[in-house]
Amino acid sequence: MVGEQKTGRIDGVRIEAVVHEGLTATYNGEQVRLAIITADGKIIAAGKDVAREAQAVAVNCYQNMLKGQGRMRVLSPPLTQSK
C-alpha cells in the first residue's frame, strides 16, 4: 500500500479530493453524491456529510501512520441524519 494507489476503477466515476475542499464525485461529468448504503439497498446517509466523514477518517488514519502511533485503524462515530 506504500506509494500511489491505482484509481479509475469505476467507469464514468471520478472522485476528487482537495485538501481545503473535501471529497466530491461526478458520474460522466455530472455532480453526484457519496452515500452509505446497506446490503439491501437502504440509503443510510448521503451527500456532504458522508464526504466530510470519509475524508476525516482517511486523513486521521494517514496522520496516525505518520506519527508512528501504530494505530492503522480509525473509527468514525455513527453519522446522524442531516435535515
C-alpha positions as CSV (number, residue, x, y, z in Angstrom):
1,M,0.0,0.0,0.0
2,V,3.0,2.3,0.0
3,G,3.1,4.6,-3.0
4,E,0.4,5.9,-5.2
5,Q,-2.8,3.9,-5.3
6,K,-4.5,2.9,-8.5
7,T,-7.7,4.9,-9.3
8,G,-10.2,5.0,-12.1
9,R,-11.7,1.6,-11.5
10,I,-15.4,2.6,-11.8
11,D,-16.4,3.5,-15.3
12,G,-17.7,7.1,-15.6
13,V,-17.0,7.9,-11.9
14,R,-14.5,10.5,-10.7
15,I,-13.8,11.1,-7.0
16,E,-11.8,14.2,-6.3
17,A,-10.0,15.1,-3.1
18,V,-8.9,18.7,-2.5
19,V,-7.3,19.3,0.9
20,H,-9.2,22.5,1.7
21,E,-12.5,21.5,-0.1
22,G,-13.0,17.8,0.8
23,L,-14.2,15.0,-1.4
24,T,-16.5,15.4,-4.4
25,A,-17.7,13.0,-7.0
26,T,-19.0,13.1,-10.6
27,Y,-20.5,10.5,-12.9
28,N,-20.0,11.1,-16.6
29,G,-19.2,14.8,-15.7
30,E,-22.4,15.3,-13.7
31,Q,-22.2,16.0,-9.9
32,V,-23.3,13.1,-7.8
33,R,-23.4,12.4,-4.0
34,L,-21.5,9.9,-2.0
35,A,-23.7,7.6,0.1
36,I,-23.7,4.9,2.7
37,I,-26.0,2.1,1.6
38,T,-26.9,-1.1,3.4
39,A,-26.6,-4.5,1.8
40,D,-30.3,-4.5,1.0
41,G,-30.1,-1.1,-0.7
42,K,-31.4,1.3,2.0
43,I,-29.6,4.7,1.9
44,I,-28.4,5.5,5.4
45,A,-26.7,8.8,4.7
46,A,-25.7,10.7,1.6
47,G,-24.1,13.9,0.4
48,K,-21.6,16.3,2.0
49,D,-21.8,14.7,5.5
50,V,-20.7,11.4,4.0
51,A,-17.9,13.1,2.0
52,R,-16.7,15.0,5.1
53,E,-16.7,11.9,7.3
54,A,-14.9,9.8,4.7
55,Q,-12.2,12.4,4.3
56,A,-11.8,12.9,8.1
57,V,-11.3,9.2,8.7
58,A,-8.8,8.9,5.8
59,V,-6.8,11.9,7.0
60,N,-6.8,10.8,10.6
61,C,-5.6,7.3,9.6
62,Y,-2.9,8.8,7.5
63,Q,-1.8,11.2,10.3
64,N,-1.6,8.3,12.8
65,M,0.6,6.4,10.4
66,L,2.9,9.4,10.0
67,K,3.1,9.9,13.8
68,G,4.2,6.3,14.2
69,Q,1.4,5.7,16.7
70,G,0.8,2.1,15.4
71,R,-2.9,2.6,15.0
72,M,-3.7,1.7,11.5
73,R,-7.5,1.6,12.1
74,V,-9.5,4.8,12.6
75,L,-13.2,4.5,13.6
76,S,-15.9,7.1,13.0
77,P,-18.7,7.6,15.4
78,P,-22.1,6.9,13.8
79,L,-23.4,9.5,11.4
80,T,-26.6,11.2,12.2
81,Q,-29.1,12.1,9.5
82,S,-28.9,15.8,8.5
83,K,-32.1,17.6,7.8
